[in-house]
Amino acid sequence: MDLNTLTPQKDTVEVVLTHPSTGDTLFNDDKTEMTITVALPHSEVYKKALREQQEKRFKKASKKGKQDFSVEEIEESTLELLAKSTVDWDITFNGEKPKFSASKAKELYKELFWIRQQIDEEVNTTDVFTKN
């Protein structure tokens, strides 16, 4: 076996959103599935967002002389990491199909916690060694 055959074959995963109670696929008004595409943890997009988070923490720690982070700061940091590692979407929110942006993603994830759970589940179960 060649280890090169075990390198990741994709850097993103498309998450098809489902109703948090019924598990039914959610559809936009144009009958397309609601999807959110996120960068996987080994991707450069994700690593860049993670490095930004770590830099903020190191700077804060160096100013205070110790690492002291509140639960709220850690939660905010986690939310920001997810938003910055989101790369695209096809969703309907508040009656419209909003243009993707990291700030809009952060707003959405803050309001609709169940989406974060679905993304986490898909990221943790996706097979990165299979070609798209």
Buried (B, 14 or more C-beta within 10 A) or exposed (E): EEEEEEEEEBBBBBBBBBEEEEEEEBEEEEEEBBBBBBBBBEBEBBEEBBEBBEEEBEEBEEEEEEEEEEEEEEEBBEBBBBBBBBBEBBBBBEEEBBEBEBEBBBBBBEEBEEBBEBBEEBBEEBEBEEEE
